[in-house]
Amino acid sequence: MRLGVFGGAFNPVHTGHLVLASECRDQLDLDAVWLVPSGTPPHKQPGELADAQARVEMLELATAGDPGLVVSRIEIDREGTSFTVDTLEAIAGDQPGCELFLMLGADSVTDLVNWHRPERICELASVVAVNRGESTGEVLVEGCRIEHVTMPALDIASSSIRQRIRNGRVIRHLVPRAVEAYLVQHDVYK
């Protein structure tokens, strides 16, 4: 099985996330893409994130009807800081024989060398550099297998969506309709 792993805060999930996951699945002929919302990411302050359960529910709403996109609670349910290497090791242990593909924005590929145990990440998975309009940086981790995917350039950021919500501005078409309804109903980010 060829499995894509797409981690992130998904705070909130937006159309750009879904296009990225779908393009990777299509261009790399993946059997599925697991969207893995971060539990306790090392690079974010806990107050910056919406409740973990809310982020999972929004992802489930956004991926409903697309069996190739699967929401995984692996980081949400694990205690402690969420390091990508731990997630990949857990998936590899639970899915023996599975070929893993870690999806990153092309801008993050250069920074991979600064991640926790980058060599092990590259042993466990091929790194997918997703070009969203920026150039792909040089990979500084020796022996790292890189796949390249190009997707339509969509200038959508979760931070700008949160700001638009706080300012009472429209977010229609930036997030799936079901996610927009969830955000309103549950008063997330106000």
TIZADO-87171 format. One record per residue: x, y, z of N, C-alpha, C in turn; residue in three letters; residue number from 1. Coordinates in pm, 1 decimal, always signed. Each point is the difference from the previous one (the first is absolute). Example, Ala and Ser with C-alpha at 12.3 -4.5 7.8 and 13.67 -1.06 7.14 Angstrom:
# TIZADO-87171
    n_east   n_north      n_up   ca_east  ca_north     ca_up    c_east   c_north      c_up    r    k
   +1319.0    -569.0    +780.0     -89.0    +119.0      +0.0     +90.0    +120.0      +0.0  ALA    1
     -35.0    +105.0     -72.0     +82.0    +119.0      +6.0     -77.0    +109.0     +73.0  SER    2
END
This chain:
# TIZADO-87171
    n_east   n_north      n_up   ca_east  ca_north     ca_up    c_east   c_north      c_up    r    k
     +85.2    -118.3      +0.0     -85.2    +118.3      +0.0     +89.2    +123.9      +0.0  MET    1
     -37.5     +97.4     -78.8     +70.2    +129.4      -7.7     -84.7    +101.3     +75.2  ARG    2
     +55.9     +51.6    +109.8     -76.5     +84.8     +91.3     +65.6    +136.5     +16.0  LEU    3
     -75.3    +104.0     -30.6     +45.8    +136.5     +23.3     -32.8     +41.7    +142.1  GLY    4
     +91.0     +73.0     +61.6     -19.7     +51.1    +135.5     +11.9    +151.5      -7.4  VAL    5
    -108.3     +67.9     +33.2      -6.3    +145.8      -7.1     -36.7     +51.5    +137.9  PHE    6
     +99.7     +48.4     +71.6     -21.8     +51.0    +134.3     -10.0    +150.9      +0.9  GLY    7
     -57.1     +51.0    +107.0     -10.5    +144.8     +16.5    -100.3     +34.1    +107.3  GLY    8
      -6.8    +126.7     +30.8     -95.2     +45.1    +101.6    -143.4      -8.4     -52.4  ALA    9
     -18.0     +26.1    -130.1    -135.1      +5.2     -59.1     -88.8     +88.0     +89.0  PHE   10
     +42.9    +123.7     +14.4     -54.9     +92.1     +99.2     -56.6    +126.5     -63.4  ASN   11
    -104.4      -7.7     -85.7     -80.2    -115.2     -39.5     +49.9     -60.1    -131.9  PRO   12
     -55.5    -117.9     -31.8     +23.9     -59.4    -130.9     -60.4     +93.3    -104.4  VAL   13
     +67.5     +12.7    -114.9     -53.1     +84.9    -106.7     +16.2     -69.1    -135.5  HIS   14
     -51.9     +64.5    -100.3      -2.2     -56.0    -135.0    +140.2     -33.9     -49.8  THR   15
     +98.4     +82.2     +32.8    +136.7     -26.5     -42.5     +52.8    -132.4     +53.9  GLY   16
     -34.1     -32.5    +126.0     +41.0    -129.0     +57.1     -58.3    -115.6     -81.8  HIS   17
    -125.7     +11.5     -35.2     -68.3    -108.1     -70.9     +52.8     -16.3    -142.3  LEU   18
     +28.6    +110.6     -65.3     +56.7      -7.1    -134.8    +138.7     -63.3      +6.7  VAL   19
     +81.3     +38.5     +97.8    +133.4     -58.3     +15.4      -9.7    -151.3     +18.0  LEU   20
     -85.2     -44.6     +91.1     -14.3    -144.0     +25.7     -47.0     -73.8    -125.6  ALA   21
     -95.9     +55.5     -70.3     -53.3     -64.8    -120.3    +102.7      -4.5    -112.8  SER   22
     +74.6    +108.4     -18.1    +102.8      +3.0    -104.3    +109.8    -101.6     +28.5  GLU   23
     +41.1     -11.0    +125.7    +101.9     -99.0     +35.5     -51.2    -141.4     -24.9  CYS   24
    -122.9     -25.7     +41.8     -56.5    -133.3     -21.0      -3.6     -33.7    -147.9  ARG   25
     -41.8     +95.1     -81.9     -12.0     -22.3    -143.4    +137.0     -13.1     -66.8  ASP   26
     +88.7     +95.9     +21.9    +127.7      +2.9     -71.0     +95.9    -110.4     +43.7  GLN   27
     -10.9     -46.7    +123.8     +89.4    -104.6     +49.8     -66.8    -137.3      +4.2  LEU   28
    -123.4      -6.9     -47.2     -75.5    -125.5      -1.5      -4.9     -63.9    +139.1  ASP   29
     -38.5     +82.1     +99.3      -9.8     -47.4    +137.8    -133.5     -69.7     +21.0  LEU   30
      +0.0    -101.5     +85.0    -125.0     -68.3     +33.6     -86.2     +86.1     +91.3  ASP   31
     +63.9     +77.9     +85.2     -72.3     +87.2     +92.2     +94.4    +108.3     +50.0  ALA   32
     -59.8    +106.2     +49.9     +74.4    +105.0     +69.1     -61.0     +13.6    +138.6  VAL   33
     +84.1     -13.5    +101.2     -43.5     +21.9    +137.7     +27.7    +145.2     +35.9  TRP   34
    -104.1     +69.9     +41.0     +14.6    +135.4     +51.0     +13.6     -12.4    +151.6  LEU   35
    +112.5     +46.6     +52.7     +35.5     -21.6    +140.1      +5.4    +134.6     +72.2  VAL   36
    -108.7     +37.6     +68.0      +5.0    +125.0     +75.5     +96.4     -13.3    +117.7  PRO   37
     +81.3    +102.2     +18.9    +100.9      -4.1    +105.3     -64.9      +4.5    +137.4  SER   38
     +60.6     -74.2     +90.5     -44.4      +1.2    +138.7     +61.2    +119.5     +70.6  GLY   39
    +125.0     -14.3     +39.3     +75.7    +108.3     +63.2    +123.5     +25.4     -85.5  THR   40
     -12.5     +87.3    -100.0    +113.7     +23.7     -88.7    +110.1     +78.5     +72.1  PRO   41
    +127.0     -29.2     -31.3    +110.2     +67.0     +67.5     +15.2    +147.1     -38.2  PRO   42
     -61.3     +42.3    -109.9     +20.7    +135.1     -52.5    -118.7     +93.9     +20.0  HIS   43
    -101.7     -43.4     +72.4    -117.3     +86.1     +22.2     -31.1      +8.3    +148.9  LYS   44
     -49.1    +114.8     +40.1     -45.8     +16.5    +137.1    -139.3     -62.4     +11.1  GLN   45
     -27.4     -72.5    +109.7    -129.5     -67.2     +13.7    -120.4     +94.0     -17.8  PRO   46
     +10.0    +123.0     +42.1    -111.7     +93.8     -13.1     -30.4     +39.8    -142.4  GLY   47
     +92.5     -28.6     -92.9     -20.9     +34.8    -140.3     -93.3     -97.4     -70.7  GLU   48
     -18.8    -118.8     +58.5     -75.8    -105.0     -66.9    -143.0      -8.0     +50.7  LEU   49
     -90.8     -25.6     -92.3    -136.2     -34.8     +40.4      +6.8    -135.1     +70.1  ALA   50
    -101.1     -30.8     +75.5      -9.2    -128.1     +68.6     +26.7    -114.7     -97.5  ASP   51
     +76.0     -99.1     +45.7     +37.9    -112.9     -85.9    -122.2     -70.3     -57.9  ALA   52
    -101.2     -22.4     +83.1    -119.7     -69.4     -48.3     -70.3     +82.0    -109.2  GLN   53
      -1.6    +131.3     +14.8     -61.4     +86.1    -102.3     +77.1     -10.9    -131.1  ALA   54
    +132.3      -3.7      +6.0     +79.7     -11.3    -122.5     -22.0    -134.1     -67.5  ARG   55
     -13.8    -106.8     +80.0     -30.1    -132.4     -56.2    -137.7      +1.2     -65.6  VAL   56
     -99.3     +54.2     +68.0    -135.8      +3.1     -55.4      -6.3     +79.8    -129.2  GLU   57
     +72.7    +112.9      -6.7      +0.7     +78.0    -123.9     +65.4     -78.8    -113.2  MET   58
    +109.1     -72.3     +30.4     +63.7     -83.6    -102.2     -94.8    -109.7     -47.8  LEU   59
     -72.4     -61.4     +91.9     -94.6    -105.3     -38.7    -110.5     +56.1     -89.0  GLU   60
     -48.2    +120.0     +30.9    -100.3     +63.4     -85.0     +57.5     +30.5    -138.6  LEU   61
    +123.8     +48.9      -1.7     +63.1     +39.7    -126.6     +29.8    -119.3     -89.8  ALA   62
     +26.4    -116.5     +57.4     +38.7    -116.3     -80.2    -115.0     -97.8     -21.3  THR   63
    -115.8     +29.9     +55.8    -115.9     -89.3     -14.5     -28.4     -23.2    -148.5  ALA   64
     -21.1    -125.3     -34.9     -31.7     -33.8    -138.5    +122.6     -24.5     -86.3  GLY   65
    +119.9     +13.4     +55.9    +122.0     -27.3     -76.0     +78.3    -108.1     +74.3  ASP   66
     -22.9    -127.8     -35.4     +62.4    -109.3     +74.3    +152.7      -3.0     -10.9  PRO   67
     +57.9     +73.2     -92.6    +145.1      +5.6     -13.6     +66.9     +93.8     +98.0  GLY   68
     -80.6     +82.8     +68.1     +52.0     +91.2    +102.0     -51.4     -48.3    +135.2  LEU   69
     +93.0     -34.2     +88.8     -33.8     -61.0    +128.2     +54.4     +87.7    +112.5  VAL   70
     -82.8     +30.6     +96.8     +43.2     +78.1    +116.3     +56.1     -96.2    +104.3  VAL   71
    +121.6     +27.0     +43.6     +64.8     -83.2    +101.6     +16.8     +79.5    +128.8  SER   72
     -37.6     -61.2    +111.3     +11.9     +62.4    +132.2    +131.8     -37.4     +68.7  ARG   73
     +93.7     -56.8     -72.0    +120.3     -55.0     +60.5     +74.8    +101.1     +87.9  ILE   74
     +10.0    +125.0     -43.6     +69.9    +100.4     +81.1     -90.0     +58.5    +107.4  GLU   75
    -126.5     +12.8     -28.9     -94.2     +54.4     +97.8      -9.0     -92.4    +121.1  ILE   76
      +0.7    -130.3     -25.2     -16.3     -97.4    +108.2    +130.1     -31.3     +74.2  ASP   77
    +113.2     +42.8     -52.7    +129.3     -28.2     +62.3     +35.8    +112.9     +97.5  ARG   78
     +53.9     -36.3    +113.5     +44.9     +97.9     +99.4    +130.9     +64.4     -44.6  GLU   79
     +24.6    +119.3     +45.3    +127.8     +66.1     -22.6      +8.6     +72.4    -132.8  GLY   80
    +118.3     +50.2     -27.1     +25.6     +76.0    -121.6     -13.3     -89.9    -122.4  THR   81
     -60.0     +53.7    -105.1     -22.5     -75.6    -123.7    +115.5     +22.4     -96.2  SER   82
     +89.5     -96.2      -6.3    +108.9      +5.5     -96.7     -35.7     -89.4    -118.2  PHE   83
     +27.8     +47.8    -119.8     -29.6     -74.6    -122.0     +63.2    -138.0      +1.3  THR   84
    +122.3     -10.3     +47.3     +69.0    -129.0      +1.4     -76.2    -102.8     +83.0  VAL   85
     -56.6     +42.2    +113.6     -76.8     -92.4     +84.2    -126.5     -46.5     -71.4  ASP   86
     -62.3     +91.0     -70.8    -121.1     -33.8     -75.1     +31.8    -100.2    -110.4  THR   87
    +106.0     +24.4     -74.6     +38.3     -91.6    -107.6     +38.5    -136.8     +55.1  LEU   88
     +70.8      -2.8    +113.3     +35.9    -129.1     +60.3    -124.1     -76.7     +42.8  GLU   89
     -97.0     +70.3     +57.1    -123.8     -65.5     +43.4     -77.2     -55.3    -120.1  ALA   90
      -9.3     +78.0    -106.3     -71.9     -46.0    -119.5     +71.7    -119.2     -61.6  ILE   91
    +132.9      +8.1     -10.8     +77.1    -110.9     -57.1     -17.2    -126.3     +83.4  ALA   92
      -8.8     +13.3    +132.9     -19.9    -115.6     +86.9    -138.8     -60.5     -14.5  GLY   93
    -100.3     +86.4     -21.5    -138.7     -47.1     -13.3     -34.4     -45.9    -141.3  ASP   94
     +76.5     +45.0     -98.1     -27.5     -30.3    -140.9    +124.2     -63.2     -63.8  GLN   95
     +40.2    -119.4     +44.1    +123.0     -59.9     -53.9      -8.2     -17.2    -152.1  PRO   96
    +111.3     +29.8     -64.8      +6.0     -13.2    -145.3     -55.9    +118.6     -74.6  GLY   97
     -50.7     +97.0     +71.7     -58.6    +118.9     -61.3    +112.1     +95.6     -42.7  CYS   98
      -9.7     +53.8    -120.1     +96.0     +98.8     -47.5     -54.0    +138.4     +35.5  GLU   99
     +75.8     +74.8     +80.7     -46.2    +129.2     +51.7     +55.7    +116.5     -80.2  LEU  100
     -84.3    +101.9     -16.7     +36.0    +122.7     -69.5     -40.5    +117.1     +89.4  PHE  101
     +98.7     +74.5     +48.6     -25.6    +114.3     +87.0     -14.6    +124.7     -84.9  LEU  102
    -115.9     +61.8      +4.7     -28.7    +115.5     -83.5     +36.7    +128.9     +71.2  MET  103
     +83.9     +80.3     -66.8     +43.8    +128.7     +53.3     -11.0    +105.2    -109.0  LEU  104
     -28.4    +122.0     +41.1     +10.6    +109.8     -94.2    +145.1     +12.2     -42.4  GLY  105
     +24.2     +36.8    -124.5    +137.1      +9.3     -50.8     +85.5     +91.8     +86.5  ALA  106
     -62.5    +100.6     +59.3     +73.8     +91.8     +86.0     +48.5     -66.8    +128.0  ASP  107
     -65.2    -106.6     +43.9     +38.1     -69.5    +123.3    +110.0    -103.4     -21.8  SER  108
     +23.4     -37.5    -123.9     +97.0    -105.1     -28.0    +140.4     +41.1     +44.5  VAL  109
     +38.8    +123.1     -26.2    +131.9     +48.2     +40.6     +15.9      -5.0    +151.3  THR  110
    -108.0     +27.4     +72.7      +4.3      +4.5    +146.3      -1.9    -138.9     +63.5  ASP  111
     -23.6    -103.9     -77.6      -8.6    -135.9     +53.4    +123.6     -37.1     +82.7  LEU  112
    +114.1     +49.6     -37.1    +124.2     -30.5     +71.4      -7.7     +44.8    +146.5  VAL  113
     -83.9     +96.6     +30.6     -14.0     +51.3    +136.7    -108.1     -71.4     +80.4  ASN  114
     -70.3     -93.2     -59.4    -105.9     -72.5     +69.3     +60.7    -102.4     +95.3  TRP  115
     -80.6     -53.4     +88.0     +42.2    -103.2     +94.1     +28.2    -130.0     -76.0  HIS  116
    +124.2     -49.0      +4.3     +44.6    -124.8     -62.6     -31.3      -5.6    -150.9  ARG  117
     +49.8     +96.9     -76.9     -32.6      +4.7    -143.3     +49.1    -121.1     -78.4  PRO  118
    +114.0     -57.2     +39.4     +50.4    -116.9     -72.0     -97.5    -116.8     +12.4  GLU  119
     -56.6     -15.6    +119.2     -96.6    -108.9     +21.7    -128.1     +26.0     -79.9  ARG  120
     -42.3    +124.0      -6.8    -117.4     +34.5     -81.8     +23.0     -47.9    -143.5  ILE  121
    +119.5     +27.0     -52.5     +31.7     -36.9    -138.3     +16.8    -150.1     -18.2  CYS  122
     +33.2     -71.6    +106.7      +4.9    -146.6      -7.6    -140.5     -58.2      -9.4  GLU  123
     -92.8     +62.8     +70.4    -136.1     -52.1      +9.7     -88.0     +35.9    -118.9  LEU  124
     +27.6    +113.9     -63.5     -91.8     +48.8    -103.4     +74.4     +73.5    -109.7  ALA  125
     -58.2      -4.1    -118.4     +42.6     +91.5    -105.6     -60.2    +135.3     +33.7  SER  126
     +74.5    +105.0     -23.9     -49.6    +135.0     +25.8     -59.0     +54.3    -128.9  VAL  127
    -121.5     +49.1      +8.5     -68.6     +56.5    -115.9      +7.3    +151.4     +10.6  VAL  128
     +72.5     +61.9     -91.4     +11.2    +145.5      -5.2    -112.8     +51.1     -88.3  ALA  129
     -98.7     +61.3     +62.5    -115.9     +49.4     -73.8     +23.2    +146.7     -35.2  VAL  130
      +9.5     +25.4    -128.7     +23.9    +135.1     -47.3    -132.8     +71.8     -14.0  ASN  131
     -15.4    +103.0     +82.8    -122.9     +80.2      -0.4     +28.3    +137.6     -57.8  ARG  132
     +96.6      +6.4     -89.2     +34.3    +128.1     -60.6    +137.1     +47.9     +43.9  GLY  133
     +52.2     -54.5    +110.9    +133.7     +39.6     +43.1    +101.8     -98.6     -56.1  GLU  134
    +124.8     +36.2      +5.9    +101.8     -91.8     -50.6     +32.9    -104.6    +105.9  SER  135
     +41.8    -115.5     -45.8     +38.4    -108.3     +89.6    +141.9     +23.7     +45.3  THR  136
     +18.9      +2.6    +130.5    +133.3     +19.9     +54.0     +81.0    -128.2      -5.7  GLY  137
    +127.0     +14.6     +26.3     +90.4    -113.5      +1.4     -23.7     -83.0    +126.2  GLU  138
      +0.2    -130.5     -15.2     -16.3     -89.6    +113.4    +137.8     -25.6     +58.6  VAL  139
     +15.5     +30.4    +127.2    +130.3      -9.5     +63.6     +16.8    -126.7     +82.3  LEU  140
     -96.9     -91.2      -6.7      +8.4    -125.7     +73.4     +51.1    -106.1     -97.3  VAL  141
    +115.7     -54.8     +32.2     +63.2     -97.4     -89.1     -88.1    -124.5     -16.6  GLU  142
     -10.8     -46.2    -123.2     -73.5    -122.9     -28.9    -150.9     +15.5      -5.1  GLY  143
     -49.0    +120.9      +9.7    -144.9     +22.6      +0.1     -55.8     -19.9    -141.5  CYS  144
    -104.7     -83.2     -10.7     -68.4     -22.5    -128.6    -106.0    +109.5     -16.0  ARG  145
      +7.1     +71.2    -110.5     -91.8    +111.0     -23.0     -86.9     -28.4    -121.3  ILE  146
    -128.9     +18.8     +17.3     -96.9      -2.5    -110.1     -49.8    +143.9     -15.6  GLU  147
     -33.5     +38.1    -122.1     -48.4    +135.9     -24.2    -143.1      -3.5     -52.0  HIS  148
     -82.6     +85.5     +56.7    -139.0     +15.7     -42.4     -24.9    +149.4     -18.4  VAL  149
     -68.0     +32.9    -107.2     -38.2    +139.1     -23.1    -151.4      +9.3      +9.8  THR  150
     -45.4     +99.9     +71.3    -143.6     +21.3     +13.9     -32.5    +142.7     -41.7  MET  151
    -126.1     +26.3     -27.8     -37.8    +137.7     -32.5     +35.6     +92.8    +116.2  PRO  152
     +48.6    +118.1     -32.5     +35.3     +97.0    +102.9    -128.5     +56.6     +60.9  ALA  153
     -18.1     -25.3    +128.5    -114.7     +52.7     +74.2     +55.6     +76.1    +119.4  LEU  154
     -24.4    +128.5      +4.4     +53.4     +82.2    +108.5    -100.4      +3.3    +115.4  ASP  155
      -6.9    -113.5     +70.7     -91.9     -12.6    +113.0     +81.7     -42.6    +121.1  ILE  156
     -18.8     +67.6    +110.5     +70.7     -34.8    +123.6     -99.8      -7.0    +114.6  ALA  157
     +18.5     -98.4     +86.5     -88.2     -14.1    +115.9      +1.9    +125.1     +85.9  SER  158
    +117.5     +61.8     +14.3      +9.0    +121.4     +83.3     -86.8    +112.1     -56.0  SER  159
      -3.3     +15.9    -132.2     -83.9    +105.7     -57.5    -148.3     -34.4     +12.4  SER  160
     -33.6    -127.5      -4.5    -140.0     -40.9     +20.0     -42.4     +32.3    +142.5  ILE  161
     +85.2     -30.6     +97.5     -33.4     +32.4    +139.4     -19.2    +151.1     +17.4  ARG  162
     +86.8     +77.9     -63.4     -10.8    +146.2      +9.6    -129.2     +49.2     -65.4  GLN  163
     -35.3     -57.7    -113.9    -124.1     +39.1     -67.8    -120.5     -29.8     +89.6  ARG  164
      +2.2    -115.3     +66.3    -110.3     -35.5     +91.0      -9.2    +101.8    +112.6  ILE  165
    +113.4     +33.3     +60.4      +1.2     +97.5    +111.2     -50.5    +137.0     -45.1  ARG  166
     +24.7     +34.1    -126.9     -42.6    +129.9     -53.1    -138.4      -3.7     -63.3  ASN  167
     -66.8    -116.1      +8.6    -134.3     -11.4     -56.2      -3.5      -0.3    -151.9  GLY  168
    +108.7     -40.8     -63.7      +6.2      -1.0    -145.4     -38.1    -136.9     -55.6  ARG  169
     -30.6      -4.9    -126.1     -44.4    -120.5     -69.8    +115.7     -99.2     -15.9  VAL  170
     -30.3    -128.8     +25.1     +98.7    -105.9     -24.5     -52.4    -102.6    -100.7  ILE  171
    -116.5     +28.9     -58.7     -59.9     -89.4     -98.3     +99.5     -33.7    -108.9  ARG  172
      +9.7    -124.3     -35.3     +86.6     -55.8    -103.6    +146.8     -10.4     +41.6  HIS  173
     +36.6     +55.0    +115.6    +135.4     -20.3     +51.9      +6.8    -130.4     +78.1  LEU  174
    -113.8     -37.3     +57.8     -13.2    -126.4     +73.3    -121.0     -72.8     -57.8  VAL  175
      -5.6    -132.1     +13.5    -120.1     -70.9     -45.4    -123.5     +53.2     +72.9  PRO  176
    -113.8      -4.0     -65.8    -124.5     +54.6     +55.9     -32.1     -60.4    +136.5  ARG  177
     +20.6    -130.8     +17.2     -30.0     -64.8    +128.5     +92.1     +51.9    +110.6  ALA  178
    +123.6     +32.6     -34.1     +93.3     +55.9     +98.6     -42.3    +142.1     +36.1  VAL  179
     -42.3     +76.4     -98.5     -48.5    +136.0     +26.7    -118.4      -4.4     +96.8  GLU  180
     -94.2     -90.6     -24.4    -116.7     -12.7     +88.0     +43.1     -40.4    +141.5  ALA  181
     +96.7     -90.3      +9.8     +49.9     -43.7    +130.8     +62.4    +117.2     +75.2  TYR  182
     +80.5     +78.9     -69.4     +64.9    +114.2     +63.3    -101.0     +99.6     +54.4  LEU  183
    -106.1     +23.6     -74.7    -105.0     +91.4     +45.5     -77.2     -59.8    +116.2  VAL  184
     -43.7    -125.4     -15.9     -82.8     -65.3    +102.7     +73.1      -9.0    +133.2  GLN  185
    +131.3     -28.5      -3.3     +75.8     -20.1    +123.0     +78.4    +122.6     +43.4  HIS  186
     -16.3    +110.2     -75.0     +63.0    +127.2     +35.7    +152.2     -14.0     +18.1  ASP  187
     +62.2     -74.5     -90.1    +144.5     -24.4      +6.5     +71.5    +125.0     -51.7  VAL  188
    +107.1     +38.9     +67.9     +88.7    +110.9     -35.3     -59.1    +137.1     +23.9  TYR  189
    -108.6     +11.2     +71.5     -55.8    +133.6     +27.4     +58.0     +53.6    +127.5  LYS  190
END
